[in-house]
Amino acid sequence: MSFTQHRERLYETLAENTLVIAYAGIPIHTNEDDYYDFAVNSQYFYLTGLERENTAFLAYKSAEKTREFLFIEEPDPKSERWTGKMPTMEEVRMISGIEDVRYTDDLEDTIGSVMGSLRVEQAYFDMYRCQMNDLPDYNLVMAQRFSHVYPHVILKDLHTACVPLREQKDAQEVESIRKALDITRQGLEFVMKNLKPGMMEYQVQADFEYACRRLGAKRQAFPTIAGSGINGCMMHYETNHCEVRDGSLILLDLGVKYENYCSDITRTYPANGKFSPRQRQIYELVLKANEAVAAAAKPGLTTKDLNDVASRVLGEGLVALGLIQDVSEVNKYYMHSVSHPIGIDVHDISLKGDVLAPGWVISNEPGLYIDEEEIGIRIEDDLLITENGCEVLSKDIIKDPDEIEAFMA
């Protein structure tokens, strides 16, 4: 499926006399003249396939047809001398499938022309906000500006409109995730070849990210977690500043983006290449839960259903080990849920409680975190929901403890 088809799926859900405006975003300053790495707005990318800042997409749906416009920066030799080549109209037409390409300076005039000559009853902007304290996203700022100028137009959320579309991946999207996972596999194999006691966690992180960049991943899907010992018991430990001690485990939660689609994998390795009997005991319990979730995953279930499977297996195992008295106490050592959608964003958008359907890509990440023993173990795979079950997309990333020890030997 192409980006043209992504847009057509969106248009099918929209009422007549509707405007859609999506911005890629702008570079954000850190200090002085430096910038944070640019990350394109996810809805904009889903609809256009473009990752260039200072670009925008506009569409107007009437009873007769839907008109599309794409706006890019006009190539400027002086700017290109400093920061590199800018995309041309021909290049963005080829990527996006949008024929009417204009320069960004024409955007406001085009909006004004549409508003002045056509009937616009509602306008879609990406108005997603994660937390109350977040600064407004550029798309939200522009939505508020539009609403101030055209207060009679009803604003609707493009983020929410794209949720059911982005949940079910097409073949092209799945292929990008497969490539991201293959790069992740090779990155982790490079880590295992070089891992040894005495390294710093950030050196393990550097090994993974170096290998992945060499293999064609332009960026990480999220900040790499490399938690050894007690640090592996922290869900989102990103400091990575401690020494990896002999006899400890290191939990690696990581992934890359390929063609702007994410992988999300967790593996846990023994620093010296050999699990202790106790580490293996806990590891095999987590692996059992991981395999049970993969065996259960199918259309019609929810991620809550899958978490119930993981909790039951982990709880029964912890009771057998004498760590808890009843399965209801499983949250003492298992504090998170087992699954989330994966796609353009590592925690991809979904409607809470949605039922799994073919084409969903989700994580499968049971874990146990025993602070008193400094044992933190999580095993995470990426699953593609199929017609009758699921495919473990990350099946080639080894997780069997015997295979891990053999590889590290």
Legacy VTK file of the C-alpha trace (Angstrom):
# vtk DataFile Version 3.0
C-alpha trace
ASCII
DATASET POLYDATA
POINTS 409 float
0.000 0.000 0.000
1.265 3.466 -0.867
0.956 6.775 0.938
-1.715 7.642 -1.645
-3.750 4.722 -0.358
-3.199 5.860 3.247
-4.790 9.181 2.320
-7.640 7.532 0.448
-8.460 5.453 3.512
-8.609 8.657 5.556
-10.851 10.439 3.040
-13.342 7.564 3.187
-13.915 8.371 6.869
-14.378 12.135 6.436
-17.570 14.083 5.850
-17.952 16.391 2.869
-16.741 19.999 3.128
-13.793 18.962 5.268
-10.295 20.442 5.341
-7.217 18.507 6.483
-4.033 20.378 7.390
-0.937 18.536 8.613
2.485 20.013 9.294
5.741 18.067 9.358
6.985 20.314 12.154
9.829 22.745 12.616
13.331 22.375 14.102
13.412 23.187 17.821
16.322 25.129 19.307
18.257 23.723 22.250
20.504 26.692 23.001
21.985 29.463 20.879
22.049 28.198 17.272
21.870 24.451 17.998
18.794 22.272 17.387
17.314 19.055 18.696
17.242 16.219 16.169
14.183 16.751 14.012
11.414 14.147 14.285
8.581 14.399 11.763
4.960 14.496 12.926
3.663 10.935 12.708
0.304 11.734 11.074
2.039 13.909 8.462
4.472 11.095 7.647
1.689 8.492 7.476
-0.157 10.574 4.895
2.789 11.798 2.798
5.890 9.653 3.396
7.995 12.799 3.821
10.350 13.502 6.732
11.442 17.043 5.836
10.865 19.904 8.287
9.002 23.076 7.274
6.664 21.215 4.930
2.882 20.835 5.062
-0.018 18.881 3.585
-3.493 20.226 2.797
-6.557 18.441 1.449
-10.144 19.512 0.867
-12.936 16.964 0.481
-16.105 18.073 -1.327
-19.039 16.082 -2.669
-17.342 15.788 -6.056
-13.689 15.082 -5.248
-10.795 15.599 -2.860
-8.090 18.086 -3.789
-4.587 17.621 -2.359
-1.706 20.050 -1.964
1.820 19.624 -0.687
3.994 22.547 0.409
7.796 22.413 0.590
10.576 24.921 1.079
11.827 26.495 -2.126
15.357 25.197 -2.756
17.866 27.910 -1.954
21.532 27.577 -3.081
22.725 29.644 -0.108
20.947 27.416 2.418
22.050 24.285 0.603
25.669 25.430 0.859
25.369 25.295 4.661
22.939 22.464 5.395
22.727 20.265 2.304
20.428 19.638 -0.617
16.725 20.411 -0.217
14.024 18.183 -1.766
12.667 19.208 -5.157
9.064 19.192 -6.334
9.765 16.168 -8.534
11.257 14.202 -5.636
8.361 14.828 -3.249
5.796 14.051 -5.958
7.434 10.665 -6.432
7.464 9.881 -2.684
4.029 11.204 -1.770
1.997 10.659 -4.910
0.684 14.238 -4.618
0.811 16.106 -7.920
-0.007 19.658 -6.781
3.227 20.675 -5.049
3.808 24.294 -4.091
6.230 26.270 -1.993
5.601 26.924 1.684
5.298 30.669 1.090
2.026 29.895 -0.748
0.476 27.900 2.106
-1.465 30.654 3.857
-2.709 32.097 0.563
-3.936 28.639 -0.451
-5.725 28.173 2.867
-7.274 31.619 2.437
-8.380 30.786 -1.095
-10.016 27.528 0.015
-11.734 29.224 2.936
-12.912 32.117 0.762
-14.266 30.162 -2.174
-15.374 26.823 -0.762
-17.668 25.645 1.994
-15.563 24.392 4.925
-17.507 23.022 7.879
-14.715 21.266 9.764
-10.936 21.154 9.743
-8.696 18.358 10.950
-5.403 19.133 12.710
-3.213 16.822 14.789
-4.083 18.059 18.280
-2.557 15.195 20.263
-1.093 16.060 23.643
0.516 13.477 25.908
0.442 15.368 29.214
-1.005 18.599 30.570
2.459 20.028 31.218
3.759 19.395 27.688
4.538 22.400 25.556
2.125 22.675 22.604
3.180 20.765 19.513
3.617 22.849 16.350
0.480 21.313 14.823
-1.543 22.289 17.882
-0.183 25.846 17.742
-1.248 26.120 14.112
-4.677 24.639 14.900
-5.218 27.293 17.566
-4.133 29.994 15.133
-6.513 28.694 12.448
-9.389 28.581 14.946
-8.737 32.183 15.941
-8.952 33.317 12.304
-11.866 31.024 11.355
-13.870 30.532 14.575
-16.935 29.247 12.695
-15.101 26.096 11.546
-15.322 23.043 13.816
-11.869 21.686 14.696
-11.418 17.910 14.756
-8.444 15.777 15.745
-6.427 14.206 12.927
-4.606 12.026 15.461
-7.858 10.349 16.493
-8.949 10.007 12.855
-5.724 8.190 11.986
-5.858 5.739 14.914
-7.919 2.978 13.243
-5.961 3.422 10.000
-2.507 3.158 11.557
-3.420 0.219 13.801
-3.570 -2.186 10.863
-0.290 -2.194 8.958
-0.098 -2.860 5.245
2.520 -5.081 3.615
4.897 -2.172 2.974
4.761 -1.071 6.608
5.334 -4.604 7.869
8.316 -4.973 5.547
9.876 -1.810 7.012
9.407 -3.239 10.521
10.996 -6.521 9.395
14.033 -4.603 8.143
14.246 -2.669 11.408
14.150 -5.970 13.297
16.875 -7.528 11.158
19.146 -4.575 11.861
18.295 -4.891 15.555
19.197 -8.590 15.438
22.604 -7.883 13.958
23.172 -5.063 16.440
22.439 -7.389 19.361
24.723 -10.074 17.944
27.501 -7.474 17.833
26.752 -6.681 21.489
26.942 -10.351 22.499
30.255 -10.788 20.706
31.797 -7.919 22.660
30.028 -8.045 26.036
32.248 -8.736 29.033
32.433 -7.804 32.715
34.078 -4.453 33.398
32.439 -2.647 30.485
30.324 0.391 31.182
26.653 0.270 30.313
27.113 3.150 27.892
29.785 1.151 26.067
27.282 -1.664 25.529
24.825 0.937 24.274
27.507 2.340 21.958
28.229 -1.103 20.495
24.570 -1.588 19.590
24.037 1.876 18.152
27.313 1.793 16.196
26.414 -1.523 14.567
22.894 -0.390 13.702
24.041 2.882 12.171
26.558 0.972 10.057
23.730 -1.300 8.893
21.538 1.548 7.659
19.381 2.649 10.599
19.441 6.447 10.684
18.209 6.687 14.268
17.121 4.743 17.318
13.412 4.085 17.850
13.811 5.357 21.441
16.656 5.943 23.927
18.555 2.691 24.459
18.084 1.038 27.874
21.181 -0.865 29.042
20.541 -1.728 32.678
22.886 -4.112 34.470
22.333 -5.603 37.910
19.791 -3.653 39.950
19.446 -1.154 37.084
17.728 -3.881 35.078
14.884 -3.725 37.616
14.015 -0.180 36.517
11.475 -0.126 33.681
12.811 2.844 31.712
16.382 3.189 32.974
18.230 5.310 30.417
21.215 6.626 32.404
23.527 3.767 31.345
26.432 5.006 33.470
27.295 2.004 35.679
29.857 -0.762 35.355
28.663 -4.169 34.162
29.873 -6.455 36.927
30.928 -10.087 36.667
28.003 -12.369 37.514
25.374 -9.741 36.722
22.731 -9.637 34.014
22.273 -6.773 31.585
18.796 -5.942 30.305
18.792 -4.310 26.873
15.564 -2.660 25.701
16.230 -1.087 22.320
15.243 -0.687 18.717
15.830 1.257 15.529
13.810 3.065 12.919
13.923 1.921 9.309
12.004 3.990 6.765
10.532 5.632 9.892
9.061 2.376 11.279
10.186 1.026 14.650
11.477 -2.169 16.133
11.169 -2.688 19.897
13.116 -5.578 21.398
14.316 -6.539 24.869
16.907 -9.200 25.555
18.659 -10.032 28.832
22.200 -11.434 28.779
24.668 -12.691 31.403
27.643 -10.333 31.500
30.152 -13.192 31.625
28.316 -15.346 29.069
26.875 -17.836 31.569
23.602 -17.673 33.524
23.804 -18.644 37.179
21.332 -21.385 38.181
19.086 -18.784 39.847
19.258 -16.385 36.910
18.369 -19.195 34.516
15.457 -20.246 36.750
13.915 -16.760 36.581
14.840 -16.353 32.908
13.062 -19.567 31.907
9.916 -18.448 33.728
9.861 -15.159 31.816
10.534 -17.035 28.574
7.617 -19.359 29.344
5.326 -16.334 29.700
6.683 -14.840 26.476
5.943 -18.058 24.580
2.484 -18.384 26.151
1.519 -14.889 24.985
2.742 -15.614 21.441
0.741 -18.857 21.411
-2.403 -17.037 22.579
-2.235 -13.888 20.436
-4.896 -13.808 17.722
-7.654 -11.612 16.300
-10.509 -10.979 18.685
-8.375 -10.684 21.828
-7.260 -7.453 23.452
-3.865 -6.558 24.887
-5.522 -6.897 28.311
-6.363 -10.504 27.475
-2.707 -11.114 26.591
-1.575 -9.479 29.816
-3.870 -11.838 31.741
-2.037 -14.751 30.075
1.373 -13.357 31.043
0.277 -12.556 34.595
-1.109 -16.059 35.123
2.069 -17.796 33.922
4.359 -15.485 35.880
2.169 -15.653 38.979
2.009 -19.447 39.016
5.778 -19.594 38.506
6.475 -17.166 41.330
4.243 -19.196 43.671
6.167 -22.354 42.739
9.440 -20.541 43.480
8.137 -19.401 46.862
8.480 -15.703 46.039
4.754 -15.002 46.483
1.921 -16.864 48.223
-0.815 -16.297 45.640
-0.946 -15.398 41.939
-2.785 -12.199 42.851
0.534 -10.906 44.252
2.255 -11.105 40.854
2.513 -7.295 40.639
5.151 -7.382 43.365
7.609 -8.522 40.693
5.767 -7.743 37.429
4.712 -4.095 37.315
3.805 -3.349 33.689
1.610 -4.707 30.927
2.752 -7.177 28.312
1.875 -5.390 25.086
1.477 -2.188 23.101
1.135 -1.445 19.369
4.300 -0.711 17.343
4.616 1.259 14.113
5.722 4.766 13.191
5.907 5.383 16.937
7.414 2.791 19.248
4.286 3.055 21.389
2.050 3.372 18.372
-1.400 4.872 18.588
-4.405 2.751 19.495
-7.809 3.143 21.060
-7.587 1.649 24.541
-9.501 -1.606 24.626
-9.424 -2.077 20.855
-9.741 -5.641 19.681
-6.721 -7.119 17.887
-7.156 -7.595 14.150
-4.980 -8.918 11.295
-2.278 -6.391 10.467
-1.659 -5.184 14.021
1.980 -5.228 15.170
2.344 -5.453 18.946
5.010 -6.074 21.551
5.187 -9.182 23.747
7.266 -8.238 26.778
6.774 -10.087 30.055
9.356 -9.416 32.742
10.290 -10.059 36.355
12.173 -7.617 38.579
13.533 -9.009 41.843
15.269 -6.090 43.536
16.551 -8.104 46.504
18.460 -10.420 44.156
19.385 -7.734 41.593
17.719 -9.804 38.889
15.830 -7.879 36.231
14.744 -9.926 33.211
12.507 -8.889 30.316
12.127 -10.728 27.007
10.381 -8.722 24.313
9.385 -9.757 20.808
7.371 -8.019 18.092
4.277 -9.890 16.898
2.267 -9.494 13.697
-1.363 -10.491 14.195
-2.453 -12.775 11.334
-5.812 -14.255 10.299
-5.589 -17.142 12.768
-2.886 -16.233 15.257
0.355 -14.324 15.075
3.804 -14.344 13.494
6.779 -13.629 15.739
8.548 -11.099 13.532
11.615 -11.165 15.802
11.947 -14.961 15.910
15.520 -14.796 14.567
16.736 -12.726 17.523
17.896 -15.531 19.804
16.382 -15.768 23.281
16.807 -19.428 24.305
19.277 -19.427 27.228
21.322 -22.299 25.783
21.597 -20.494 22.444
22.609 -17.251 24.172
25.372 -19.011 26.129
26.577 -20.865 23.026
26.698 -17.656 20.984
28.525 -15.720 23.705
31.023 -18.554 24.145
LINES 1 410
409 0 1 2 3 4 5 6 7 8 9 10 11 12 13 14 15 16 17 18 19 20 21 22 23 24 25 26 27 28 29 30 31 32 33 34 35 36 37 38 39 40 41 42 43 44 45 46 47 48 49 50 51 52 53 54 55 56 57 58 59 60 61 62 63 64 65 66 67 68 69 70 71 72 73 74 75 76 77 78 79 80 81 82 83 84 85 86 87 88 89 90 91 92 93 94 95 96 97 98 99 100 101 102 103 104 105 106 107 108 109 110 111 112 113 114 115 116 117 118 119 120 121 122 123 124 125 126 127 128 129 130 131 132 133 134 135 136 137 138 139 140 141 142 143 144 145 146 147 148 149 150 151 152 153 154 155 156 157 158 159 160 161 162 163 164 165 166 167 168 169 170 171 172 173 174 175 176 177 178 179 180 181 182 183 184 185 186 187 188 189 190 191 192 193 194 195 196 197 198 199 200 201 202 203 204 205 206 207 208 209 210 211 212 213 214 215 216 217 218 219 220 221 222 223 224 225 226 227 228 229 230 231 232 233 234 235 236 237 238 239 240 241 242 243 244 245 246 247 248 249 250 251 252 253 254 255 256 257 258 259 260 261 262 263 264 265 266 267 268 269 270 271 272 273 274 275 276 277 278 279 280 281 282 283 284 285 286 287 288 289 290 291 292 293 294 295 296 297 298 299 300 301 302 303 304 305 306 307 308 309 310 311 312 313 314 315 316 317 318 319 320 321 322 323 324 325 326 327 328 329 330 331 332 333 334 335 336 337 338 339 340 341 342 343 344 345 346 347 348 349 350 351 352 353 354 355 356 357 358 359 360 361 362 363 364 365 366 367 368 369 370 371 372 373 374 375 376 377 378 379 380 381 382 383 384 385 386 387 388 389 390 391 392 393 394 395 396 397 398 399 400 401 402 403 404 405 406 407 408
